[in-house]
Amino acid sequence: MLGLLHKKGLGLNDGDRERISAELSNGKAAVGVLAEWDEAGPIESILTDLGGVSEVHAASDEALQEAAAAVEAPPATV
């Protein structure tokens, strides 16, 4: 997932990718949320209330559309 965000220009640079990968290797988890700018504050508040560390990375509309096209919908569960 980190590679997709990095390659699609979704606001992650090499340093971000390396830092997040190191945190994941140390047993932490990551949650990625693609949201409109005005939704970032409330989402960030929820994540930090749950004990997370939040970061906001801006992405162009074009990059978001490319990422959405690259991601397949998960299979339906019963």
Biopython code that builds the backbone (N, CA, C, O; Angstrom):
import numpy as np
from Bio.PDB.StructureBuilder import StructureBuilder

atoms = [
    (1, "MET", "N", (0.824, -1.186, 0.000)),
    (1, "MET", "CA", (0.000, 0.000, 0.000)),
    (1, "MET", "C", (0.870, 1.252, 0.000)),
    (1, "MET", "O", (0.580, 2.211, -0.715)),
    (2, "LEU", "N", (1.943, 1.245, 0.806)),
    (2, "LEU", "CA", (2.821, 2.413, 0.840)),
    (2, "LEU", "C", (3.396, 2.693, -0.535)),
    (2, "LEU", "O", (3.516, 3.848, -0.941)),
    (3, "GLY", "N", (3.751, 1.640, -1.247)),
    (3, "GLY", "CA", (4.294, 1.818, -2.586)),
    (3, "GLY", "C", (3.290, 2.456, -3.519)),
    (3, "GLY", "O", (3.648, 3.326, -4.312)),
    (4, "LEU", "N", (2.035, 2.038, -3.437)),
    (4, "LEU", "CA", (0.988, 2.613, -4.272)),
    (4, "LEU", "C", (0.822, 4.092, -3.967)),
    (4, "LEU", "O", (0.743, 4.907, -4.887)),
    (5, "LEU", "N", (0.769, 4.451, -2.693)),
    (5, "LEU", "CA", (0.614, 5.857, -2.327)),
    (5, "LEU", "C", (1.798, 6.679, -2.807)),
    (5, "LEU", "O", (1.630, 7.805, -3.276)),
    (6, "HIS", "N", (2.976, 6.127, -2.692)),
    (6, "HIS", "CA", (4.183, 6.825, -3.120)),
    (6, "HIS", "C", (4.205, 6.993, -4.634)),
    (6, "HIS", "O", (4.449, 8.089, -5.138)),
    (7, "LYS", "N", (3.951, 5.914, -5.354)),
    (7, "LYS", "CA", (4.021, 5.947, -6.817)),
    (7, "LYS", "C", (2.922, 6.788, -7.433)),
    (7, "LYS", "O", (3.130, 7.381, -8.491)),
    (8, "LYS", "N", (1.772, 6.858, -6.810)),
    (8, "LYS", "CA", (0.649, 7.614, -7.364)),
    (8, "LYS", "C", (0.695, 9.089, -6.974)),
    (8, "LYS", "O", (-0.229, 9.834, -7.301)),
    (9, "GLY", "N", (1.740, 9.525, -6.288)),
    (9, "GLY", "CA", (1.863, 10.935, -5.951)),
    (9, "GLY", "C", (0.887, 11.384, -4.882)),
    (9, "GLY", "O", (0.391, 12.510, -4.927)),
    (10, "LEU", "N", (0.608, 10.522, -3.926)),
    (10, "LEU", "CA", (-0.373, 10.854, -2.902)),
    (10, "LEU", "C", (0.260, 11.436, -1.642)),
    (10, "LEU", "O", (-0.196, 11.163, -0.532)),
    (11, "GLY", "N", (1.284, 12.218, -1.810)),
    (11, "GLY", "CA", (1.829, 12.969, -0.686)),
    (11, "GLY", "C", (2.873, 12.276, 0.154)),
    (11, "GLY", "O", (3.322, 12.848, 1.147)),
    (12, "LEU", "N", (3.281, 11.069, -0.196)),
    (12, "LEU", "CA", (4.319, 10.384, 0.568)),
    (12, "LEU", "C", (5.636, 10.454, -0.197)),
    (12, "LEU", "O", (5.697, 10.137, -1.385)),
    (13, "ASN", "N", (6.681, 10.871, 0.496)),
    (13, "ASN", "CA", (7.995, 10.892, -0.131)),
    (13, "ASN", "C", (8.810, 9.697, 0.380)),
    (13, "ASN", "O", (8.316, 8.899, 1.177)),
    (14, "ASP", "N", (10.050, 9.580, -0.080)),
    (14, "ASP", "CA", (10.894, 8.450, 0.317)),
    (14, "ASP", "C", (11.089, 8.392, 1.831)),
    (14, "ASP", "O", (11.070, 7.312, 2.421)),
    (15, "GLY", "N", (11.278, 9.558, 2.458)),
    (15, "GLY", "CA", (11.466, 9.599, 3.913)),
    (15, "GLY", "C", (10.233, 9.118, 4.661)),
    (15, "GLY", "O", (10.343, 8.392, 5.649)),
    (16, "ASP", "N", (9.044, 9.529, 4.182)),
    (16, "ASP", "CA", (7.794, 9.069, 4.806)),
    (16, "ASP", "C", (7.678, 7.561, 4.698)),
    (16, "ASP", "O", (7.357, 6.880, 5.672)),
    (17, "ARG", "N", (7.941, 7.047, 3.505)),
    (17, "ARG", "CA", (7.817, 5.607, 3.268)),
    (17, "ARG", "C", (8.769, 4.821, 4.162)),
    (17, "ARG", "O", (8.378, 3.807, 4.742)),
    (18, "GLU", "N", (10.006, 5.275, 4.279)),
    (18, "GLU", "CA", (10.984, 4.580, 5.120)),
    (18, "GLU", "C", (10.593, 4.649, 6.597)),
    (18, "GLU", "O", (10.699, 3.654, 7.314)),
    (19, "ARG", "N", (10.143, 5.818, 7.052)),
    (19, "ARG", "CA", (9.752, 5.984, 8.458)),
    (19, "ARG", "C", (8.552, 5.109, 8.798)),
    (19, "ARG", "O", (8.537, 4.452, 9.839)),
    (20, "ILE", "N", (7.551, 5.098, 7.931)),
    (20, "ILE", "CA", (6.351, 4.293, 8.184)),
    (20, "ILE", "C", (6.695, 2.805, 8.133)),
    (20, "ILE", "O", (6.205, 2.025, 8.950)),
    (21, "SER", "N", (7.528, 2.414, 7.186)),
    (21, "SER", "CA", (7.948, 1.005, 7.099)),
    (21, "SER", "C", (8.663, 0.574, 8.369)),
    (21, "SER", "O", (8.448, -0.539, 8.851)),
    (22, "ALA", "N", (9.509, 1.437, 8.917)),
    (22, "ALA", "CA", (10.219, 1.115, 10.160)),
    (22, "ALA", "C", (9.233, 0.957, 11.313)),
    (22, "ALA", "O", (9.380, 0.045, 12.128)),
    (23, "GLU", "N", (8.238, 1.826, 11.393)),
    (23, "GLU", "CA", (7.230, 1.731, 12.455)),
    (23, "GLU", "C", (6.447, 0.427, 12.325)),
    (23, "GLU", "O", (6.160, -0.228, 13.326)),
    (24, "LEU", "N", (6.100, 0.051, 11.092)),
    (24, "LEU", "CA", (5.376, -1.209, 10.878)),
    (24, "LEU", "C", (6.244, -2.399, 11.282)),
    (24, "LEU", "O", (5.744, -3.366, 11.855)),
    (25, "SER", "N", (7.528, -2.331, 10.987)),
    (25, "SER", "CA", (8.450, -3.408, 11.365)),
    (25, "SER", "C", (8.574, -3.532, 12.879)),
    (25, "SER", "O", (8.890, -4.603, 13.396)),
    (26, "ASN", "N", (8.325, -2.440, 13.581)),
    (26, "ASN", "CA", (8.393, -2.441, 15.046)),
    (26, "ASN", "C", (7.061, -2.818, 15.688)),
    (26, "ASN", "O", (6.880, -2.647, 16.893)),
    (27, "GLY", "N", (6.128, -3.331, 14.883)),
    (27, "GLY", "CA", (4.877, -3.839, 15.435)),
    (27, "GLY", "C", (3.717, -2.866, 15.466)),
    (27, "GLY", "O", (2.646, -3.204, 15.970)),
    (28, "LYS", "N", (3.902, -1.679, 14.945)),
    (28, "LYS", "CA", (2.793, -0.721, 14.921)),
    (28, "LYS", "C", (1.934, -0.972, 13.695)),
    (28, "LYS", "O", (2.332, -1.699, 12.785)),
    (29, "ALA", "N", (0.765, -0.371, 13.676)),
    (29, "ALA", "CA", (-0.164, -0.515, 12.560)),
    (29, "ALA", "C", (-0.314, 0.826, 11.851)),
    (29, "ALA", "O", (0.002, 1.877, 12.410)),
    (30, "ALA", "N", (-0.795, 0.776, 10.629)),
    (30, "ALA", "CA", (-1.043, 2.000, 9.863)),
    (30, "ALA", "C", (-2.465, 1.976, 9.336)),
    (30, "ALA", "O", (-2.982, 0.929, 8.946)),
    (31, "VAL", "N", (-3.082, 3.133, 9.329)),
    (31, "VAL", "CA", (-4.418, 3.302, 8.766)),
    (31, "VAL", "C", (-4.321, 4.431, 7.756)),
    (31, "VAL", "O", (-3.887, 5.533, 8.092)),
    (32, "GLY", "N", (-4.720, 4.166, 6.528)),
    (32, "GLY", "CA", (-4.723, 5.199, 5.493)),
    (32, "GLY", "C", (-6.152, 5.578, 5.160)),
    (32, "GLY", "O", (-7.008, 4.714, 4.970)),
    (33, "VAL", "N", (-6.400, 6.863, 5.092)),
    (33, "VAL", "CA", (-7.737, 7.355, 4.778)),
    (33, "VAL", "C", (-7.611, 8.378, 3.661)),
    (33, "VAL", "O", (-6.877, 9.357, 3.794)),
    (34, "LEU", "N", (-8.319, 8.160, 2.566)),
    (34, "LEU", "CA", (-8.401, 9.160, 1.509)),
    (34, "LEU", "C", (-9.708, 9.910, 1.719)),
    (34, "LEU", "O", (-10.788, 9.325, 1.643)),
    (35, "ALA", "N", (-9.603, 11.209, 1.984)),
    (35, "ALA", "CA", (-10.792, 11.985, 2.308)),
    (35, "ALA", "C", (-10.672, 13.385, 1.737)),
    (35, "ALA", "O", (-9.578, 13.837, 1.398)),
    (36, "GLU", "N", (-11.783, 14.057, 1.634)),
    (36, "GLU", "CA", (-11.792, 15.463, 1.228)),
    (36, "GLU", "C", (-11.108, 16.286, 2.312)),
    (36, "GLU", "O", (-11.086, 15.900, 3.481)),
    (37, "TRP", "N", (-10.550, 17.428, 1.906)),
    (37, "TRP", "CA", (-9.791, 18.284, 2.826)),
    (37, "TRP", "C", (-10.603, 18.669, 4.059)),
    (37, "TRP", "O", (-10.069, 18.661, 5.168)),
    (38, "ASP", "N", (-11.888, 19.007, 3.891)),
    (38, "ASP", "CA", (-12.704, 19.444, 5.025)),
    (38, "ASP", "C", (-13.048, 18.304, 5.982)),
    (38, "ASP", "O", (-13.546, 18.552, 7.081)),
    (39, "GLU", "N", (-12.793, 17.069, 5.583)),
    (39, "GLU", "CA", (-13.035, 15.925, 6.456)),
    (39, "GLU", "C", (-11.789, 15.527, 7.248)),
    (39, "GLU", "O", (-11.874, 14.715, 8.169)),
    (40, "ALA", "N", (-10.642, 16.089, 6.897)),
    (40, "ALA", "CA", (-9.376, 15.693, 7.523)),
    (40, "ALA", "C", (-9.364, 15.975, 9.022)),
    (40, "ALA", "O", (-8.907, 15.138, 9.800)),
    (41, "GLY", "N", (-9.855, 17.127, 9.436)),
    (41, "GLY", "CA", (-9.854, 17.486, 10.863)),
    (41, "GLY", "C", (-10.625, 16.499, 11.726)),
    (41, "GLY", "O", (-10.077, 15.975, 12.696)),
    (42, "PRO", "N", (-11.888, 16.235, 11.394)),
    (42, "PRO", "CA", (-12.649, 15.270, 12.192)),
    (42, "PRO", "C", (-12.047, 13.865, 12.189)),
    (42, "PRO", "O", (-12.056, 13.190, 13.218)),
    (43, "ILE", "N", (-11.528, 13.420, 11.052)),
    (43, "ILE", "CA", (-10.905, 12.094, 10.984)),
    (43, "ILE", "C", (-9.656, 12.068, 11.845)),
    (43, "ILE", "O", (-9.434, 11.114, 12.592)),
    (44, "GLU", "N", (-8.840, 13.108, 11.747)),
    (44, "GLU", "CA", (-7.628, 13.195, 12.565)),
    (44, "GLU", "C", (-7.967, 13.162, 14.052)),
    (44, "GLU", "O", (-7.270, 12.516, 14.834)),
    (45, "SER", "N", (-9.022, 13.847, 14.438)),
    (45, "SER", "CA", (-9.447, 13.879, 15.832)),
    (45, "SER", "C", (-9.824, 12.480, 16.330)),
    (45, "SER", "O", (-9.443, 12.085, 17.432)),
    (46, "ILE", "N", (-10.560, 11.749, 15.526)),
    (46, "ILE", "CA", (-10.957, 10.387, 15.906)),
    (46, "ILE", "C", (-9.732, 9.498, 16.069)),
    (46, "ILE", "O", (-9.621, 8.760, 17.048)),
    (47, "LEU", "N", (-8.814, 9.568, 15.110)),
    (47, "LEU", "CA", (-7.622, 8.718, 15.168)),
    (47, "LEU", "C", (-6.745, 9.041, 16.374)),
    (47, "LEU", "O", (-6.228, 8.132, 17.023)),
    (48, "THR", "N", (-6.574, 10.319, 16.677)),
    (48, "THR", "CA", (-5.745, 10.670, 17.831)),
    (48, "THR", "C", (-6.455, 10.338, 19.135)),
    (48, "THR", "O", (-5.801, 9.976, 20.113)),
    (49, "ASP", "N", (-7.782, 10.452, 19.171)),
    (49, "ASP", "CA", (-8.537, 10.051, 20.364)),
    (49, "ASP", "C", (-8.356, 8.557, 20.656)),
    (49, "ASP", "O", (-8.423, 8.127, 21.807)),
    (50, "LEU", "N", (-8.125, 7.777, 19.596)),
    (50, "LEU", "CA", (-7.920, 6.338, 19.746)),
    (50, "LEU", "C", (-6.465, 5.985, 20.031)),
    (50, "LEU", "O", (-6.115, 4.808, 20.122)),
    (51, "GLY", "N", (-5.614, 7.005, 20.173)),
    (51, "GLY", "CA", (-4.220, 6.778, 20.532)),
    (51, "GLY", "C", (-3.256, 6.779, 19.362)),
    (51, "GLY", "O", (-2.080, 6.461, 19.533)),
    (52, "GLY", "N", (-3.723, 7.123, 18.200)),
    (52, "GLY", "CA", (-2.855, 7.123, 17.028)),
    (52, "GLY", "C", (-2.105, 8.424, 16.851)),
    (52, "GLY", "O", (-2.381, 9.424, 17.514)),
    (53, "VAL", "N", (-1.162, 8.385, 15.954)),
    (53, "VAL", "CA", (-0.426, 9.572, 15.539)),
    (53, "VAL", "C", (-0.896, 9.880, 14.129)),
    (53, "VAL", "O", (-0.820, 9.027, 13.244)),
    (54, "SER", "N", (-1.379, 11.089, 13.918)),
    (54, "SER", "CA", (-1.993, 11.433, 12.647)),
    (54, "SER", "C", (-1.084, 12.316, 11.808)),
    (54, "SER", "O", (-0.376, 13.180, 12.326)),
    (55, "GLU", "N", (-1.119, 12.081, 10.510)),
    (55, "GLU", "CA", (-0.418, 12.907, 9.534)),
    (55, "GLU", "C", (-1.377, 13.193, 8.392)),
    (55, "GLU", "O", (-2.194, 12.344, 8.035)),
    (56, "VAL", "N", (-1.284, 14.372, 7.826)),
    (56, "VAL", "CA", (-2.091, 14.724, 6.666)),
    (56, "VAL", "C", (-1.141, 14.974, 5.505)),
    (56, "VAL", "O", (-0.184, 15.739, 5.624)),
    (57, "HIS", "N", (-1.415, 14.322, 4.383)),
    (57, "HIS", "CA", (-0.624, 14.489, 3.173)),
    (57, "HIS", "C", (-1.570, 14.920, 2.056)),
    (57, "HIS", "O", (-2.520, 14.208, 1.731)),
    (58, "ALA", "N", (-1.312, 16.071, 1.477)),
    (58, "ALA", "CA", (-2.164, 16.580, 0.397)),
    (58, "ALA", "C", (-1.863, 15.845, -0.902)),
    (58, "ALA", "O", (-0.719, 15.475, -1.166)),
    (59, "ALA", "N", (-2.890, 15.637, -1.705)),
    (59, "ALA", "CA", (-2.741, 14.990, -3.008)),
    (59, "ALA", "C", (-3.635, 15.702, -4.009)),
    (59, "ALA", "O", (-4.694, 16.221, -3.654)),
    (60, "SER", "N", (-3.204, 15.723, -5.249)),
    (60, "SER", "CA", (-4.005, 16.357, -6.299)),
    (60, "SER", "C", (-5.227, 15.493, -6.622)),
    (60, "SER", "O", (-5.240, 14.294, -6.342)),
    (61, "ASP", "N", (-6.233, 16.105, -7.204)),
    (61, "ASP", "CA", (-7.413, 15.353, -7.625)),
    (61, "ASP", "C", (-7.032, 14.278, -8.638)),
    (61, "ASP", "O", (-7.569, 13.171, -8.614)),
    (62, "GLU", "N", (-6.102, 14.614, -9.527)),
    (62, "GLU", "CA", (-5.658, 13.651, -10.536)),
    (62, "GLU", "C", (-5.008, 12.430, -9.893)),
    (62, "GLU", "O", (-5.275, 11.297, -10.294)),
    (63, "ALA", "N", (-4.160, 12.660, -8.902)),
    (63, "ALA", "CA", (-3.498, 11.544, -8.210)),
    (63, "ALA", "C", (-4.520, 10.680, -7.491)),
    (63, "ALA", "O", (-4.400, 9.455, -7.489)),
    (64, "LEU", "N", (-5.518, 11.296, -6.885)),
    (64, "LEU", "CA", (-6.561, 10.533, -6.193)),
    (64, "LEU", "C", (-7.368, 9.686, -7.173)),
    (64, "LEU", "O", (-7.698, 8.537, -6.881)),
    (65, "GLN", "N", (-7.682, 10.253, -8.329)),
    (65, "GLN", "CA", (-8.434, 9.501, -9.340)),
    (65, "GLN", "C", (-7.622, 8.314, -9.851)),
    (65, "GLN", "O", (-8.168, 7.229, -10.053)),
    (66, "GLU", "N", (-6.316, 8.514, -10.062)),
    (66, "GLU", "CA", (-5.458, 7.414, -10.511)),
    (66, "GLU", "C", (-5.382, 6.312, -9.464)),
    (66, "GLU", "O", (-5.425, 5.128, -9.800)),
    (67, "ALA", "N", (-5.270, 6.696, -8.203)),
    (67, "ALA", "CA", (-5.204, 5.706, -7.125)),
    (67, "ALA", "C", (-6.515, 4.942, -7.015)),
    (67, "ALA", "O", (-6.511, 3.726, -6.823)),
    (68, "ALA", "N", (-7.634, 5.644, -7.137)),
    (68, "ALA", "CA", (-8.932, 4.984, -7.040)),
    (68, "ALA", "C", (-9.095, 3.983, -8.182)),
    (68, "ALA", "O", (-9.651, 2.904, -7.980)),
    (69, "ALA", "N", (-8.623, 4.326, -9.365)),
    (69, "ALA", "CA", (-8.726, 3.426, -10.509)),
    (69, "ALA", "C", (-7.836, 2.203, -10.331)),
    (69, "ALA", "O", (-8.133, 1.136, -10.867)),
    (70, "ALA", "N", (-6.743, 2.351, -9.581)),
    (70, "ALA", "CA", (-5.789, 1.239, -9.400)),
    (70, "ALA", "C", (-6.227, 0.255, -8.322)),
    (70, "ALA", "O", (-5.709, -0.859, -8.248)),
    (71, "VAL", "N", (-7.162, 0.655, -7.503)),
    (71, "VAL", "CA", (-7.594, -0.185, -6.387)),
    (71, "VAL", "C", (-8.877, -0.911, -6.762)),
    (71, "VAL", "O", (-9.855, -0.293, -7.184)),
    (72, "GLU", "N", (-8.863, -2.214, -6.604)),
    (72, "GLU", "CA", (-10.072, -2.997, -6.882)),
    (72, "GLU", "C", (-10.921, -3.050, -5.624)),
    (72, "GLU", "O", (-10.404, -3.036, -4.507)),
    (73, "ALA", "N", (-12.223, -3.111, -5.818)),
    (73, "ALA", "CA", (-13.145, -3.243, -4.683)),
    (73, "ALA", "C", (-12.948, -4.602, -4.049)),
    (73, "ALA", "O", (-12.755, -5.591, -4.756)),
    (74, "PRO", "N", (-12.993, -4.670, -2.702)),
    (74, "PRO", "CA", (-12.853, -5.970, -2.032)),
    (74, "PRO", "C", (-14.037, -6.878, -2.355)),
    (74, "PRO", "O", (-15.130, -6.387, -2.635)),
    (75, "PRO", "N", (-13.834, -8.180, -2.319)),
    (75, "PRO", "CA", (-14.940, -9.100, -2.606)),
    (75, "PRO", "C", (-16.024, -8.997, -1.531)),
    (75, "PRO", "O", (-15.736, -8.746, -0.360)),
    (76, "ALA", "N", (-17.244, -9.191, -1.942)),
    (76, "ALA", "CA", (-18.377, -9.144, -1.011)),
    (76, "ALA", "C", (-18.285, -10.309, -0.033)),
    (76, "ALA", "O", (-17.884, -11.412, -0.405)),
    (77, "THR", "N", (-18.656, -10.059, 1.214)),
    (77, "THR", "CA", (-18.655, -11.129, 2.220)),
    (77, "THR", "C", (-20.089, -11.491, 2.555)),
    (77, "THR", "O", (-21.005, -10.679, 2.424)),
    (78, "VAL", "N", (-20.260, -12.713, 2.986)),
    (78, "VAL", "CA", (-21.597, -13.204, 3.336)),
    (78, "VAL", "C", (-21.817, -13.113, 4.801)),
    (78, "VAL", "O", (-22.886, -13.480, 5.289)),
]
sb = StructureBuilder()
sb.init_structure("model")
sb.init_model(0)
sb.init_chain("A")
sb.init_seg("    ")
for serial, (resi, resn, name, xyz) in enumerate(atoms, 1):
    if name == "N":
        sb.init_residue(resn, " ", resi, " ")
    sb.init_atom(name, np.array(xyz, "f"), 0.0, 1.0, " ", f" {name:<3s}", serial, name[0])
structure = sb.get_structure()
